[in-house]
């Protein structure tokens, strides 16, 4: 399990259990978007097919939407945002967002961080084991979650980064950006996967040469 070895409070364990019980069988469509026929929904899971059009063969797969998040560190501090929009408006948030069509995950990281913080990031060299240099990011871990009132399934690819500067400019969908000491990072982050990722990151922080 991705939360192995992490000590959660009872409340957090309950939230995590709810995430792991996500409605992965939710359907996007009731009717085929191409010919309007009602989709057939098999009672069991067969080869990943959950709902299929009996005429044209369109299949509604309940795939999660890919998202990225970046834990940005600078001089022993972590950059967090306060969400400026729903869902979870006003709560602390790890900067990030959805991957757009035709976009690589690496490009999504660079775009989202620039949009939300004005910071510039580039991927660390592939296969590099040395500590991150200022302005670089690398992959950390991934976590399932859900987003919004319709409980859209997401898979969240989390990265860690070293900022070149502590100066930033909040984007239009960010209410506020703040640096927090690694010893005083808020735990009430907007989404459960962020709480898990941050706790894992902070637990590994002392071994940062391997991160």
N, C-alpha and C positions, 0 to 999 in steps of 0.2 A: 504494500500500500504506500502511496506517496507521502502519507503522514507518519510513516514508521519512525519511531524514536522521538517524536515531538510531543511534549507534555501540554495537553490542552486542559483548560478549565472545563468543568461539566457543561457550562453554557456553550463553549466553543465546540465541544464534542457533539452536542446536540445539533448545532448549526452544520457541522461537517456531515453528520449522518443525514441531514436533510438534503445536502448537496449530492451525496452519493446515492440518494434515492430519487434523483432527478427524473423527470418524466421523459426518458430518452425515447419513449414510443409516441411522443406527441407528433402530430402530423401538421405540415404546413398547409396542405390542401385537403379539402373534402371532395372537390371535383377536379377533373383534369383541366389544367390551364390551356390545353390545346384544342380539345373537342367537347369539353363540358360534361362528359359522362362522370357518374359517380365512381370514385376509386374503390377498388376492391381491397379489403384489409384482411389478410390472412390471420388466423388465430394464433399461429406460431411464427417464430423467426426462422425464415428459410433463405439462406444465402444473402442476408442483409436486406431483403426486400420486405418492406412494411406496407406499402400501398401502391397499387398498380392499376393503370387504366386498361380495361379489358379490350379496348379498340386499338389505340395507337401504341400501347406498351410503355407509356410514360411511367416512371417510378418515382415516388416521393420517398427519398431516403432521409431519415431523421439525423442528418449529419450536424455536428457542432460548427459554429462559426469560429474561425481562428482570430485570436486577439493577441496583442503583445502588451507587456508591461515592463518597465525598466526601473530597477532600484539604482538610483544615481547617488554616488558617494563623492564627497569632497572634503578633505581635511577632517575626517572623523565625523562628518555630518551627512544625513540622508535628506534628500529633497522630496517633500510630499506636497501634493496639491489638495485644495479643498474644491470639491465638485461644484461647478456652477450651474449644472443642469440635472434634471431627474434622469435616471433613478439615483437615489442616495444623495440628493442635493445637500451640500453643506458638510458632508462627511469627508474625512481624510481619504486620499486616493493616491495610489502609485501611478505616476504618469504613464500613459499608454492609450491604446484604443484598438479598433478593428482593422484587420488587414483588408485593403481594398482589392477589387478585381484586377488581375494582371500585375499585382505587386508582389515582390519577394518579401519575406519576413524581415530581412535586413533593411530593405528600403522602407518598410512600414515603421521600424524602430526609428530610423533617422527622421522620417517625415513627422511622426507623431510627437517626438521629443522637441523638434524644432517648432512645431505648431503650438505646443502647450507650454514650452519653457523658453524658447529661443536658443537653447543650447544646441551645439553642433556635435554629433557623434558619428564615428565610423567604426566598422567591425574590426576587432583585433585580428591579426593575421591567423589564418587557419592553422590549427595544430599548435599554436603558441602556448607554452606553459608558464611563461614568466608573468609577473603581475601586470595588470592593465596599466597602460600609459594614459596620461590625461587626454580626454577626448575619445577614448576607445570603449567599446562594449563587447560582451560575449554572452553566449547562452548560459543559463543557469539551471532552469527546471521548467516543467510544464504541469498544469493542474486543470482539471475539469471544473466547471462552475455553470451558473446560469445568470441571465441578464434581463432586467426589466420586468414589467408586469406580466408579460406573456411567457416568462421563464424560458427565454431563448437559450438553448444549450450552447456553451462556448468551450473552447479549449484554449487555455491561456499560456502562451509561451513567454516565460519570464527571463529577463536579461539583467545583468549587472553592468554598471558603467562607472567610469571615473570622469568627472566633469573637469574641464580645463579651467573653469572660473566659477566663482560663487555668485556671479551676476546673472540675472535672468529677467525675462519679461513674460508675464502670464498671458496665455492665449485667451481667446474670446469665450471659450467654454470652461475656463478655470476661474473660480472666484478668488483664489489666493494661492500663492506658493510660499512655502516656508522651509528653511533648513532646520533639521532636528538633530541634536547630538545622538550618536548611536546608543548612548546610555539612557536616552529619554525619548525614544521613538514611540508615538502613540500606537496603542494596540487596537483601537476601534476603527480599523480601516473599513472602507465601504463594502468590500466583498470578501467572502470567506477565503477564496484562493489567495488573496493578497495577505490576509492574516497569516496563512500557512507559509507563504513564500517569505514574508518578512521575518517570521520567527526562525525559519531555517537559515536565512541569510545572517541574521544576528548571531545565531549559534555557531556559524562558521567564520565569523568575522575575525576572530583571533588567528585563524589559519589563512588569512587573506592571500598569502603568497601562492597558495594552491588554487585560488579562485579565478 
